[in-house]
Amino acid sequence: VGTLAELPAGNVDVAVGVEFRKDDYAAARDDVIDQEVIVEFPIAPPLAGQTELGEIFGEIVLPLASDKRFAQYLGLEAGYRYSDHSIAGGFDTWKLAAEWRPAEAFALRASVQNAIRVPSVDEYFRAESVNIGFVDTGGFDPCSASRRPQELGVAEVCIAQGIPASQIGIWEEVPPYQIFNIDGGNLELEIEQSDTLTAGIVIEPGAWSNFALALDYYEIEIDNAVQDLNPFSTFQFCFDVNDPGDPLCQAVMRDPVTFNVASVRGGPRNVATLTSRGYDLQIVLDHDLPSWLALVEKTASLRWSFIGNHALEYGERLSQSADFRNCAGFIGWPCGAASFGTLPENKTNTRVTYDSGPLALSLQWIWIDGMRDAFFEYGLGLLGLTQDDVNLFFSEIPSKSYLALSFEFSLHDNVEIFGGVNNLTGTEPPLLVGAQTQANTDPSVYDVFGRQYFLGFRARFFD
């Protein structure tokens, strides 16, 4: 890291580096399984794997103009990386960014980037596990005559899976029956490749020295995205893709006598395309308050900050022939099946902080937009059903708000006491039933603990 050259507009800074990394993976069986005490249950063998990665990379910041008319600053930033992976092979990635500040109070910025992600050692080598599931009622199988496979257009997939062509429209699944749900790593995984575009504007008007606004547009597309699909999703997405040769369909095995589904292999797979588009908005405003509003000493100020996201698209296309499924604003299957989880169309985080000498008081408001059940938008078509055929627990969930109060007080230059309460109003998370990820909801988005109090202090002994 250092300065390569000095230009009239500023220094040309560079950074170069080399990296080598090795990851090991091992899964061993315990003594009970080794002794085959578990009866009539497939036993996965011990498994081990290893990956090695070597990389060289470099970045450069190139100032093109500064302190010029219509160019307070103009500069470029570029980066390149070459990676060599023991399984995925060699590949290049790069980035290019630009910033133009025509005046002190106004700036434009943009960037393009090509990146990759190599599957993790767990996604490659995860030990195989088998669970036994049961189908108790009919209507599960799209190849069943009652599901009208010819009208759904899935007859070719049904035939490729082993149902005779003469039985299409006649064969009916016969419950109850069991299914072996298989999960494990996948050495056939390819690398994820992404293209990212961002463009934004920053406003910092000189007349309002304590005001700043930043609005950015982002667009991310990931090809061959690795998604951890459970066996049920693998089975249903096979008929969504509707291609007998697709790995999703080849993961389904049928009983050669009954033609019922015998096993489905889930786990990590390369999904065709994931797309995310939207806007991020950030606003910050600081201003002084009259001295009579000061609680400690004789000064006081107020700081407002707002961060918001609006998702235009967040979804997937499982194959080049499949339709794009936009999951922004939806929750549940099939949008939750590919690890998307809960995807509100709008989210905001607003904080107001009052400062007076050593005292700081903050009020935070987090707002999460309501969402609709994706089953009504996409699932009915996948299953060949109408809305009258189902009676779901919910069709949509309302928006949620969380308030938090906190304080900080400096007792000394190096000692500080802090405390507060989170989820002030005790807002309960929505019940998501089949769309849940944990605790019958989604803890990554909603608070599951209710009102929480905290109190503590910090001490710094060395500056």
C-alpha positions as CSV (number, residue, x, y, z in Angstrom):
1,V,0.0,0.0,0.0
2,G,1.4,3.4,-0.9
3,T,1.6,6.3,-3.4
4,L,2.6,5.4,-6.9
5,A,2.8,8.9,-8.3
6,E,1.8,12.5,-7.6
7,L,-0.5,14.2,-10.1
8,P,-1.8,17.8,-10.1
9,A,-5.1,16.5,-8.9
10,G,-3.6,14.4,-6.0
11,N,-1.8,11.2,-5.2
12,V,-2.2,8.0,-7.2
13,D,-2.6,5.5,-4.4
14,V,-2.2,1.7,-5.0
15,A,-2.6,-1.5,-3.0
16,V,-1.5,-4.9,-4.0
17,G,-1.5,-8.2,-2.2
18,V,-1.3,-12.0,-2.3
19,E,-3.4,-14.4,-0.3
20,F,-3.5,-18.2,0.2
21,R,-6.1,-20.0,2.2
22,K,-6.9,-23.7,2.9
23,D,-10.2,-24.9,4.4
24,D,-10.7,-28.4,5.8
25,Y,-14.0,-30.1,6.4
26,A,-14.7,-33.3,8.4
27,A,-17.8,-35.1,9.5
28,A,-17.6,-38.2,11.7
29,R,-20.2,-40.6,13.0
30,D,-20.6,-41.2,16.7
31,D,-20.4,-44.6,18.4
32,V,-24.1,-45.2,18.4
33,I,-24.4,-44.8,14.7
34,D,-21.2,-46.9,14.1
35,Q,-22.8,-49.7,16.0
36,E,-25.9,-49.5,13.8
37,V,-28.2,-49.2,16.7
38,I,-30.6,-47.1,14.7
39,V,-32.7,-49.6,12.8
40,E,-34.0,-49.2,9.2
41,F,-32.4,-45.8,8.8
42,P,-29.8,-45.1,6.1
43,I,-26.4,-44.3,7.6
44,A,-24.2,-41.7,6.0
45,P,-20.5,-42.6,5.9
46,P,-17.8,-40.4,7.5
47,L,-16.8,-37.6,5.1
48,A,-13.8,-35.2,4.8
49,G,-12.9,-32.6,2.2
50,Q,-10.4,-29.8,1.6
51,T,-10.2,-26.7,-0.6
52,E,-7.3,-24.4,-1.4
53,L,-7.4,-20.9,-2.8
54,G,-4.6,-18.6,-4.0
55,E,-5.2,-15.0,-5.0
56,I,-3.4,-12.0,-6.3
57,F,-5.1,-8.6,-6.3
58,G,-4.5,-4.9,-6.9
59,E,-6.4,-1.6,-6.5
60,I,-5.7,1.9,-7.7
61,V,-7.2,5.4,-6.9
62,L,-6.7,7.8,-9.8
63,P,-7.6,11.5,-9.2
64,L,-8.2,13.2,-12.6
65,A,-9.1,16.8,-11.5
66,S,-9.5,18.9,-8.4
67,D,-10.3,22.5,-7.5
68,K,-11.4,23.2,-11.1
69,R,-14.5,24.8,-12.5
70,F,-17.3,22.2,-12.5
71,A,-14.8,19.7,-11.0
72,Q,-14.2,20.2,-7.3
73,Y,-13.1,16.6,-7.6
74,L,-13.1,13.9,-10.4
75,G,-11.6,10.6,-9.8
76,L,-11.6,6.9,-10.7
77,E,-11.0,3.8,-8.7
78,A,-10.3,0.4,-10.2
79,G,-9.5,-3.1,-8.9
80,Y,-8.6,-6.5,-10.3
81,R,-8.2,-9.9,-8.6
82,Y,-7.2,-13.3,-10.0
83,S,-8.1,-16.4,-8.0
84,D,-7.1,-20.0,-8.4
85,H,-9.3,-22.6,-6.6
86,S,-8.5,-26.2,-6.2
87,I,-12.1,-27.3,-7.2
88,A,-13.6,-24.3,-9.1
89,G,-10.5,-23.5,-11.1
90,G,-9.2,-20.0,-12.1
91,F,-11.2,-16.9,-12.6
92,D,-10.9,-13.1,-12.8
93,T,-12.9,-10.4,-11.0
94,W,-12.8,-6.6,-11.3
95,K,-14.4,-3.3,-10.3
96,L,-14.5,0.2,-11.6
97,A,-15.9,3.3,-9.7
98,A,-16.1,7.0,-10.4
99,E,-16.9,10.1,-8.4
100,W,-17.6,13.5,-9.7
101,R,-18.1,16.5,-7.4
102,P,-18.9,19.5,-9.7
103,A,-19.4,21.7,-6.6
104,E,-18.7,21.3,-2.9
105,A,-22.3,20.7,-2.1
106,F,-23.1,18.1,-4.8
107,A,-21.6,14.8,-5.9
108,L,-22.4,12.0,-8.3
109,R,-21.0,8.5,-7.9
110,A,-21.3,5.2,-9.8
111,S,-19.7,1.8,-9.9
112,V,-19.7,-1.5,-11.8
113,Q,-18.4,-4.7,-10.4
114,N,-17.9,-8.3,-11.4
115,A,-17.5,-10.7,-8.5
116,I,-17.7,-14.4,-7.8
117,R,-18.3,-16.7,-4.9
118,V,-16.9,-20.1,-4.7
119,P,-19.2,-22.7,-2.8
120,S,-18.1,-23.2,0.8
121,V,-16.6,-26.4,2.1
122,D,-20.0,-27.2,3.7
123,E,-21.8,-26.8,0.4
124,Y,-19.3,-29.0,-1.3
125,F,-18.7,-31.7,1.3
126,R,-21.6,-31.6,3.7
127,A,-22.3,-35.2,5.0
128,E,-25.4,-36.8,3.7
129,S,-28.4,-37.1,5.9
130,V,-31.7,-38.8,5.4
131,N,-35.1,-38.1,7.0
132,I,-38.2,-40.0,6.4
133,G,-41.3,-38.0,5.5
134,F,-44.9,-39.2,5.1
135,V,-47.6,-38.1,2.6
136,D,-50.9,-38.7,4.3
137,T,-53.4,-37.2,1.9
138,G,-53.6,-36.8,-1.9
139,G,-52.9,-33.7,-3.9
140,F,-49.1,-33.6,-3.3
141,D,-48.0,-34.9,-6.7
142,P,-48.4,-32.8,-9.8
143,C,-48.3,-36.0,-11.9
144,S,-51.4,-37.3,-10.2
145,A,-54.5,-37.4,-12.4
146,S,-56.5,-35.2,-10.0
147,R,-53.9,-32.5,-10.5
148,R,-54.4,-32.6,-14.3
149,P,-50.8,-33.0,-15.4
150,Q,-51.6,-32.4,-19.1
151,E,-53.2,-29.1,-18.3
152,L,-50.2,-28.2,-16.1
153,G,-47.9,-29.1,-19.0
154,V,-45.7,-31.4,-16.8
155,A,-46.5,-34.7,-18.6
156,E,-42.9,-35.0,-20.0
157,V,-41.4,-34.6,-16.6
158,C,-43.7,-37.2,-15.2
159,I,-42.8,-39.7,-17.9
160,A,-39.1,-39.0,-17.5
161,Q,-39.4,-39.8,-13.8
162,G,-40.8,-43.3,-14.6
163,I,-44.6,-43.0,-15.0
164,P,-45.7,-44.7,-18.2
165,A,-47.0,-42.4,-20.9
166,S,-50.2,-44.5,-21.0
167,Q,-50.8,-43.7,-17.3
168,I,-50.6,-39.9,-17.6
169,G,-54.0,-38.6,-16.7
170,I,-55.0,-42.0,-15.3
171,W,-52.5,-42.7,-12.5
172,E,-53.4,-41.4,-9.1
173,E,-51.0,-41.2,-6.1
174,V,-52.0,-43.6,-3.4
175,P,-51.4,-42.2,0.1
176,P,-50.2,-42.8,2.7
177,Y,-46.6,-43.4,1.6
178,Q,-43.2,-42.5,2.8
179,I,-40.5,-40.4,1.1
180,F,-36.8,-40.4,1.9
181,N,-35.7,-36.7,2.1
182,I,-32.0,-36.7,1.4
183,D,-29.7,-33.7,2.1
184,G,-26.0,-33.4,1.5
185,G,-23.1,-31.6,-0.2
186,N,-22.8,-31.2,-3.9
187,L,-19.4,-31.5,-5.7
188,E,-21.1,-30.5,-9.0
189,L,-21.7,-27.0,-7.8
190,E,-20.4,-24.2,-10.1
191,I,-19.2,-20.8,-8.8
192,E,-21.7,-17.9,-8.4
193,Q,-21.0,-14.9,-10.7
194,S,-22.5,-11.5,-10.0
195,D,-22.7,-8.2,-11.8
196,T,-23.4,-5.1,-9.7
197,L,-24.3,-1.6,-10.8
198,T,-24.7,1.3,-8.3
199,A,-25.4,5.0,-9.0
200,G,-26.1,7.7,-6.5
201,I,-26.2,11.3,-5.6
202,V,-24.9,13.1,-2.5
203,I,-26.1,16.5,-1.4
204,E,-24.4,18.5,1.3
205,P,-25.5,22.2,0.8
206,G,-23.1,24.7,2.3
207,A,-25.9,26.8,3.6
208,W,-26.9,23.8,5.8
209,S,-23.5,22.7,7.0
210,N,-25.0,20.0,9.1
211,F,-27.3,18.4,6.5
212,A,-26.5,15.5,4.2
213,L,-28.6,13.4,1.8
214,A,-27.5,10.4,-0.1
215,L,-29.7,8.5,-2.6
216,D,-28.4,5.4,-4.3
217,Y,-29.8,3.0,-6.9
218,Y,-28.5,-0.6,-6.9
219,E,-28.9,-3.5,-9.3
220,I,-27.4,-6.9,-8.5
221,E,-27.7,-10.0,-10.7
222,I,-26.2,-13.3,-9.6
223,D,-25.9,-16.2,-12.1
224,N,-25.6,-19.8,-10.9
225,A,-26.5,-18.6,-7.4
226,V,-26.1,-21.4,-4.9
227,Q,-29.3,-21.9,-2.9
228,D,-29.9,-24.5,-0.2
229,L,-33.1,-26.1,-1.2
230,N,-35.0,-28.5,1.0
231,P,-36.4,-31.7,-0.6
232,F,-39.9,-30.3,-0.8
233,S,-38.8,-27.2,-2.6
234,T,-36.6,-29.3,-4.9
235,F,-39.6,-31.4,-5.8
236,Q,-42.0,-28.5,-6.4
237,F,-39.4,-26.4,-8.3
238,C,-38.7,-29.3,-10.6
239,F,-42.3,-28.8,-12.0
240,D,-41.8,-25.1,-12.0
241,V,-38.7,-25.4,-14.3
242,N,-40.5,-28.2,-16.2
243,D,-37.4,-29.7,-17.8
244,P,-36.8,-33.4,-17.5
245,G,-33.1,-32.9,-17.8
246,D,-32.8,-30.3,-15.1
247,P,-30.9,-31.4,-11.9
248,L,-33.9,-30.4,-9.9
249,C,-36.0,-33.0,-11.7
250,Q,-33.3,-35.6,-11.8
251,A,-33.2,-35.4,-7.9
252,V,-36.6,-37.0,-7.8
253,M,-36.8,-40.8,-7.7
254,R,-40.1,-42.8,-8.0
255,D,-41.1,-46.2,-6.9
256,P,-41.0,-48.5,-10.0
257,V,-44.2,-50.3,-8.9
258,T,-46.5,-47.7,-7.3
259,F,-45.0,-44.6,-9.1
260,N,-45.3,-42.7,-5.9
261,V,-42.3,-40.4,-5.1
262,A,-39.7,-42.6,-3.3
263,S,-37.0,-40.1,-2.6
264,V,-36.0,-36.5,-3.2
265,R,-32.4,-35.1,-2.9
266,G,-32.2,-31.6,-1.6
267,G,-29.2,-29.5,-0.6
268,P,-27.2,-26.8,-2.3
269,R,-27.9,-26.2,-6.0
270,N,-27.1,-23.6,-8.7
271,V,-30.2,-21.6,-9.2
272,A,-30.3,-19.9,-12.6
273,T,-30.5,-16.2,-11.7
274,L,-31.1,-14.1,-8.6
275,T,-31.9,-10.4,-9.1
276,S,-32.1,-7.5,-6.6
277,R,-33.0,-3.9,-7.5
278,G,-33.9,-1.0,-5.3
279,Y,-33.1,2.3,-3.7
280,D,-31.3,3.3,-0.5
281,L,-31.9,6.7,1.1
282,Q,-29.9,8.2,4.0
283,I,-30.6,11.6,5.5
284,V,-28.7,13.2,8.4
285,L,-29.4,16.6,10.0
286,D,-27.7,18.2,13.0
287,H,-28.7,21.5,14.6
288,D,-28.1,23.4,17.8
289,L,-30.8,24.0,20.3
290,P,-31.4,27.1,22.5
291,S,-29.4,27.1,25.7
292,W,-32.6,27.0,27.8
293,L,-33.2,23.4,26.4
294,A,-29.8,22.2,27.8
295,L,-30.0,19.7,30.6
296,V,-26.3,19.5,31.4
297,E,-23.9,22.3,31.0
298,K,-25.1,25.1,28.7
299,T,-25.2,23.5,25.2
300,A,-27.6,21.2,23.5
301,S,-28.1,19.8,20.0
302,L,-30.4,17.5,18.1
303,R,-29.3,14.9,15.5
304,W,-31.8,13.3,13.1
305,S,-30.9,10.3,11.0
306,F,-33.0,8.3,8.6
307,I,-32.1,5.2,6.6
308,G,-34.6,3.7,4.2
309,N,-34.7,0.9,1.6
310,H,-37.2,0.4,-1.2
311,A,-36.9,-2.9,-3.0
312,L,-38.1,-2.8,-6.6
313,E,-37.2,-6.5,-7.2
314,Y,-35.9,-9.3,-5.2
315,G,-36.4,-12.7,-6.8
316,E,-35.3,-15.5,-8.9
317,R,-35.5,-17.3,-12.2
318,L,-34.9,-21.0,-11.8
319,S,-34.0,-21.6,-15.5
320,Q,-33.7,-19.6,-18.7
321,S,-37.2,-20.8,-19.8
322,A,-38.8,-20.1,-16.4
323,D,-40.6,-16.8,-15.5
324,F,-38.9,-14.4,-13.1
325,R,-40.5,-14.5,-9.6
326,N,-40.4,-11.2,-7.9
327,C,-40.5,-11.8,-4.1
328,A,-40.2,-8.2,-2.9
329,G,-43.2,-7.7,-0.5
330,F,-44.0,-11.4,-0.2
331,I,-43.4,-14.0,2.4
332,G,-43.6,-17.8,2.5
333,W,-43.4,-20.6,-0.1
334,P,-42.4,-20.5,-2.9
335,C,-40.5,-17.2,-2.1
336,G,-39.2,-18.5,1.2
337,A,-38.0,-21.8,-0.3
338,A,-34.7,-20.6,-1.7
339,S,-33.5,-19.1,1.5
340,F,-34.9,-15.6,0.8
341,G,-36.8,-15.5,4.1
342,T,-38.8,-12.4,4.8
343,L,-38.6,-9.7,2.1
344,P,-40.4,-6.5,3.0
345,E,-40.7,-4.1,0.1
346,N,-39.9,-1.1,2.4
347,K,-37.9,-0.8,5.6
348,T,-36.9,2.3,7.5
349,N,-34.7,3.1,10.5
350,T,-35.2,6.6,12.1
351,R,-33.2,7.8,15.1
352,V,-33.4,11.1,17.0
353,T,-30.5,11.9,19.4
354,Y,-30.4,14.7,22.0
355,D,-27.0,15.8,23.1
356,S,-26.2,18.0,26.1
357,G,-22.7,18.0,27.4
358,P,-21.9,14.5,28.6
359,L,-25.5,13.3,28.2
360,A,-27.0,11.7,25.1
361,L,-30.6,10.5,24.8
362,S,-31.8,8.6,21.8
363,L,-35.2,7.5,20.4
364,Q,-35.1,4.9,17.6
365,W,-38.0,3.8,15.4
366,I,-37.7,0.8,13.1
367,W,-40.6,0.2,10.6
368,I,-41.1,-2.9,8.6
369,D,-43.6,-2.9,5.8
370,G,-46.4,-5.5,5.7
371,M,-46.2,-8.4,3.3
372,R,-48.5,-10.8,1.3
373,D,-48.4,-14.6,1.3
374,A,-46.5,-15.7,-1.8
375,F,-48.6,-18.8,-2.0
376,F,-51.5,-16.9,-3.4
377,E,-49.3,-15.1,-6.0
378,Y,-47.1,-18.0,-7.1
379,G,-47.9,-21.2,-5.2
380,L,-51.4,-21.8,-6.5
381,G,-50.2,-21.9,-10.1
382,L,-47.3,-24.3,-9.2
383,L,-49.7,-26.7,-7.5
384,G,-52.4,-26.3,-10.1
385,L,-54.9,-25.0,-7.5
386,T,-57.3,-22.1,-7.2
387,Q,-57.8,-19.8,-4.2
388,D,-61.1,-21.6,-3.4
389,D,-59.1,-24.9,-3.0
390,V,-57.1,-23.7,0.0
391,N,-57.8,-22.1,3.4
392,L,-54.5,-20.6,4.7
393,F,-53.8,-19.3,8.2
394,F,-53.1,-15.8,6.8
395,S,-53.1,-14.1,3.4
396,E,-51.0,-11.1,4.5
397,I,-49.2,-9.8,7.6
398,P,-49.4,-6.2,8.8
399,S,-46.5,-3.7,9.1
400,K,-44.6,-3.7,12.4
401,S,-42.9,-0.9,14.3
402,Y,-40.3,-1.1,17.0
403,L,-39.3,1.7,19.4
404,A,-36.2,1.9,21.5
405,L,-35.0,4.4,24.1
406,S,-31.4,4.6,25.2
407,F,-29.0,7.0,27.1
408,E,-25.3,7.5,27.5
409,F,-23.6,9.6,30.2
410,S,-19.9,10.3,30.4
411,L,-18.8,10.2,34.0
412,H,-15.2,10.8,33.1
413,D,-13.2,11.1,29.9
414,N,-12.6,7.3,30.1
415,V,-15.7,6.1,31.9
416,E,-19.2,6.0,30.5
417,I,-22.5,4.6,31.7
418,F,-25.3,3.5,29.3
419,G,-28.7,1.9,29.3
420,G,-32.1,1.8,27.8
421,V,-35.1,-0.4,26.7
422,N,-35.5,-2.1,23.4
423,N,-39.0,-2.9,21.9
424,L,-40.5,-0.3,24.2
425,T,-44.1,-1.1,23.3
426,G,-43.6,-4.9,23.5
427,T,-44.5,-5.5,19.8
428,E,-45.0,-9.2,19.2
429,P,-43.7,-10.8,16.0
430,P,-46.2,-12.1,13.4
431,L,-47.0,-15.8,13.4
432,L,-45.8,-17.1,10.0
433,V,-46.7,-20.8,10.3
434,G,-45.3,-22.5,7.2
435,A,-43.3,-19.4,6.3
436,Q,-41.4,-19.4,9.6
437,T,-37.7,-19.9,9.8
438,Q,-37.5,-20.2,13.6
439,A,-39.8,-19.7,16.6
440,N,-42.8,-19.7,14.3
441,T,-41.6,-16.4,12.8
442,D,-38.5,-14.9,11.2
443,P,-36.1,-13.7,14.0
444,S,-33.7,-12.2,11.5
445,V,-36.4,-9.5,10.8
446,Y,-38.7,-9.5,13.8
447,D,-38.0,-9.3,17.5
448,V,-39.0,-12.4,19.4
449,F,-38.0,-11.4,23.0
450,G,-40.4,-8.6,23.6
451,R,-39.5,-5.6,25.8
452,Q,-35.8,-5.8,26.9
453,Y,-33.9,-3.6,29.4
454,F,-30.1,-3.1,29.5
455,L,-27.6,-1.2,31.7
456,G,-23.9,-1.1,31.6
457,F,-20.7,0.9,31.7
458,R,-17.5,1.2,29.6
459,A,-14.1,2.0,30.9
460,R,-11.0,2.8,28.8
461,F,-7.7,2.3,30.6
462,F,-5.4,3.2,27.7
463,D,-5.9,5.9,25.1
